[in-house]
């Protein structure tokens, strides 16, 4: 098995981060989707029916600020995370904050939710949404998911929605996730994965990466990286087909840090 992350040199990784940051900065300011072909200046709102198709409920749309849902996900990580009152939750790549606000509802006033995003425009949008929300237990931090601005062993549950595939160093992301989780803490991620290795022209295509397909790791790679990071009870459950032309599926990625 080829470790696709380690084959990338620093320049390529930095270029990828810059390209992703620029694209998602545009999404944050215009409301356009990561997969839109429309003009970037167009203000496109998330389609509620698309959000519902990903596993969210109508109540979810009612209980989060309207501007927080940008329609960028590929699943519903909050639904698979089994959050409990009082927990501390970390969202990797929190975007406009949609999943953070839903998680805040689950953990209650005694809990805490932290969203991390590397895009300043997304952070500004999320913080504005927090001001407009009823939740005072949500905060947003600027940072890369490969270098989390979070202390060791301080998080009960990590969620993420179609973001890890965007990282040029997914192994590092999982190592960082393990570091910040408390013993017994859990990982509950919705993401896109590849059922077989992708052609190099897709993996190196910045537009394919921004569309969340070019950077999709294989299931075998993710299982290996989870185990290498120290996680146990790792599982990757395919939820459905995602791309008609590529071997890409939506999946739940779950694991636990040993007690």
C-alpha positions as MATLAB code, in Angstrom:
seq = 'XXXXXXXXXXXXXXXXXXXXXXXXXXXXXXXXXXXXXXXXXXXXXXXXXXXXXXXXXXXXXXXXXXXXXXXXXXXXXXXXXXXXXXXXXXXXXXXXXXXXXXXXXXXXXXXXXXXXXXXXXXXXXXXXXXXXXXXXXXXXXXXXXXXXXXXXXXXXXXXXXXXXXXXXXXXXXXXXXXXXXXXXXXXXXXXXXXXXXXXXXXXXXXXXXXXXXXXXXXXXXXXXXXXXXXXXXXXXXXXXXXXXXXXXXXXXXXXXXXX';
ca = [
       0.000    0.000    0.000;
       1.304    3.441   -0.907;
       1.291    6.162    1.745;
      -0.036    8.987   -0.410;
       0.471   11.597    2.326;
       4.194   10.944    2.786;
       4.800   11.174   -0.967;
       3.871   14.882   -0.946;
       6.735   17.322   -0.453;
       6.373   20.455    1.691;
       5.905   22.758   -1.293;
       3.067   20.660   -2.670;
       1.420   20.491    0.768;
       1.685   24.239    1.258;
       0.329   24.898   -2.214;
      -2.610   22.625   -1.472;
      -3.385   24.394    1.813;
      -3.232   27.777    0.099;
      -5.524   26.663   -2.695;
      -8.034   25.190   -0.247;
      -7.868   28.252    2.018;
      -8.484   30.602   -0.905;
     -11.391   28.574   -2.247;
     -13.133   28.211    1.095;
     -12.533   31.863    1.859;
     -14.536   32.624   -1.264;
     -17.255   30.206   -0.141;
     -17.417   31.912    3.266;
     -17.937   35.345    1.760;
     -20.277   34.417   -1.111;
     -22.163   31.397    0.252;
     -21.319   29.377   -2.869;
     -20.788   25.631   -2.613;
     -17.393   23.985   -2.862;
     -18.667   22.165   -5.923;
     -20.493   25.060   -7.579;
     -19.631   25.968  -11.158;
     -21.449   29.286  -10.840;
     -19.627   32.610  -10.681;
     -17.877   33.037   -7.333;
     -19.591   36.398   -6.894;
     -23.012   34.773   -6.863;
     -24.607   34.450   -3.420;
     -25.829   30.863   -3.341;
     -27.668   29.584   -0.266;
     -27.489   25.984    0.937;
     -30.301   23.838   -0.385;
     -32.308   22.611    2.630;
     -33.326   19.440    0.792;
     -29.666   18.593    0.230;
     -28.939   19.085    3.918;
     -31.859   16.840    4.871;
     -30.625   14.189    2.437;
     -27.345   14.040    4.377;
     -29.184   12.868    7.496;
     -30.141   16.103    9.233;
     -33.635   16.784   10.588;
     -35.820   19.833    9.937;
     -35.284   20.744   13.601;
     -31.551   20.976   12.914;
     -32.164   23.674   10.332;
     -34.387   25.534   12.775;
     -31.944   25.347   15.691;
     -28.808   26.698   14.009;
     -28.219   30.193   12.602;
     -29.286   30.398    8.961;
     -25.879   31.653    7.831;
     -24.058   28.712    9.436;
     -25.231   26.067    6.964;
     -23.209   26.341    3.768;
     -24.135   22.904    2.450;
     -20.538   21.660    2.545;
     -20.946   18.314    4.303;
     -21.244   14.704    3.196;
     -23.011   13.367    6.291;
     -24.157   14.242    9.791;
     -21.340   13.686   12.304;
     -23.402   14.975   15.228;
     -25.942   12.204   14.655;
     -23.290    9.473   14.854;
     -21.344   10.952   17.764;
     -23.780   10.072   20.586;
     -22.966   13.264   22.458;
     -23.868   13.559   26.114;
     -24.595   16.563   28.317;
     -21.497   18.211   29.711;
     -19.051   16.938   27.077;
     -16.353   18.999   25.380;
     -16.588   18.661   21.597;
     -14.061   19.645   18.943;
     -15.075   20.196   15.305;
     -12.256   19.861   12.760;
     -12.805   22.349    9.941;
     -15.861   23.982   11.456;
     -16.713   26.285    8.536;
     -19.718   28.464    9.269;
     -20.324   26.569   12.515;
     -23.420   24.547   11.582;
     -22.347   21.290   13.269;
     -20.911   23.189   16.237;
     -24.285   24.759   17.004;
     -26.027   21.384   16.711;
     -23.426   19.837   19.020;
     -23.909   22.683   21.517;
     -27.578   21.807   21.719;
     -26.654   18.205   22.576;
     -24.043   18.923   25.260;
     -26.093   21.636   26.940;
     -25.023   24.619   28.980;
     -22.544   22.537   31.015;
     -20.796   21.369   27.857;
     -18.477   23.153   25.481;
     -17.910   23.138   21.724;
     -14.751   24.344   19.975;
     -14.550   24.768   16.220;
     -11.190   25.006   14.439;
     -10.822   26.322   10.896;
      -7.803   27.591    8.953;
      -9.773   30.068    6.829;
     -10.061   33.563    8.376;
     -13.217   34.315    6.385;
     -14.877   31.166    7.716;
     -13.835   32.065   11.237;
     -15.344   35.531   10.878;
     -18.589   34.061    9.562;
     -18.772   31.468   12.350;
     -18.104   34.022   15.087;
     -20.782   36.302   13.654;
     -23.187   33.364   13.673;
     -22.283   32.667   17.311;
     -23.208   36.225   18.263;
     -26.580   35.750   16.563;
     -27.200   32.365   18.198;
     -28.605   31.380   21.565;
     -25.452   29.444   22.459;
     -22.745   30.889   24.687;
     -20.815   27.616   24.982;
     -19.395   27.679   21.424;
     -16.071   29.211   20.413;
     -14.119   29.268   17.158;
     -10.330   29.209   16.816;
      -8.095   29.869   13.831;
      -5.766   26.971   13.134;
      -4.855   24.032   10.952;
      -6.226   20.609   11.768;
      -2.683   19.229   11.408;
      -1.597   21.560   14.244;
      -4.596   21.946   16.517;
      -4.705   24.964   18.876;
      -6.039   22.682   21.601;
      -4.350   21.340   24.749;
      -3.568   17.670   25.304;
      -6.336   15.382   26.594;
      -9.030   18.062   26.891;
     -11.694   16.841   24.436;
     -14.331   14.139   24.847;
     -15.532   13.860   21.240;
     -14.139   14.973   17.892;
     -16.465   15.539   14.950;
     -15.744   16.650   11.389;
     -17.755   16.894    8.189;
     -16.036   16.343    4.835;
     -12.842   18.142    5.865;
     -10.109   15.586    6.607;
      -9.945   14.670    2.909;
      -8.796   18.255    2.216;
      -5.655   17.853    4.329;
      -2.358   16.987    2.614;
      -1.292   15.163    5.787;
      -4.193   13.103    7.062;
      -1.901   10.923    9.155;
      -0.880   14.041   11.114;
      -4.547   15.031   11.522;
      -5.314   11.706   13.177;
      -2.219   11.956   15.380;
      -3.392   15.393   16.528;
      -6.915   14.106   17.122;
      -5.495   11.366   19.339;
      -3.387   13.891   21.263;
      -6.239   16.227   22.198;
      -8.734   13.494   23.126;
      -9.101   12.437   26.715;
      -8.616    8.715   27.456;
     -11.823    7.021   26.339;
     -12.638    9.916   23.999;
     -14.129    9.224   20.611;
     -13.750   10.226   16.988;
     -16.913   10.544   14.861;
     -16.222   11.836   11.362;
     -18.270   12.051    8.185;
     -16.003   12.143    5.147;
     -15.412   10.983    1.597;
     -13.133    7.987    1.071;
     -11.862    6.080   -1.939;
     -12.690    2.416   -2.400;
      -9.573    2.051   -4.568;
      -6.528    4.248   -5.258;
      -7.317    7.320   -7.337;
      -5.460    8.177  -10.562;
      -2.550   10.559  -10.018;
      -4.113   13.182  -12.284;
      -7.074   13.329   -9.886;
      -4.966   13.318   -6.712;
      -2.819   16.207   -8.005;
      -5.702   18.271   -9.407;
      -6.364   21.283   -7.118;
      -9.969   21.582   -8.293;
     -10.617   17.902   -7.560;
      -9.091   18.344   -4.111;
     -11.266   21.389   -3.418;
     -14.297   19.380   -4.516;
     -13.448   16.890   -1.716;
     -12.671   13.986   -4.056;
      -9.041   14.420   -5.128;
      -7.721   14.120   -1.581;
      -9.859   11.178   -0.499;
      -7.764    8.483    1.177;
      -8.495    4.819    0.673;
     -10.244    2.833    3.379;
      -7.099    0.737    3.894;
      -4.977    3.859    4.378;
      -7.357    5.330    6.935;
      -7.567    2.085    8.887;
      -3.762    1.937    9.037;
      -3.402    5.582   10.089;
      -6.036    5.208   12.818;
      -4.217    2.200   14.268;
      -0.809    3.862   13.968;
      -2.102    6.918   15.844;
      -3.150    4.664   18.733;
      -6.907    4.452   18.192;
      -8.852    1.275   18.928;
     -12.248    0.034   17.752;
     -11.717    1.837   14.449;
     -14.414    1.364   11.845;
     -15.176    2.861    8.442;
     -18.780    2.389    7.373;
     -19.765    3.223    3.809;
     -22.924    5.340    3.725;
     -23.472    5.683   -0.031;
     -22.039    6.357   -3.475;
     -20.836    9.919   -4.056;
     -19.294   10.244   -7.513;
     -20.501    8.561  -10.714;
     -17.067    8.710  -12.338;
     -14.722    8.009   -9.426;
     -14.546    5.283   -6.738;
     -15.596    7.764   -4.036;
     -18.135    7.031   -1.293;
     -19.409    8.861    1.757;
     -18.496    7.125    4.987;
     -18.563    7.252    8.779;
     -15.119    7.069   10.376;
     -15.280    6.134   14.048;
     -12.634    5.221   16.623;
     -11.799    5.513   20.318;
      -8.755    6.511   22.367;
      -8.018    3.765   24.887;
      -8.744    4.471   28.543;
];
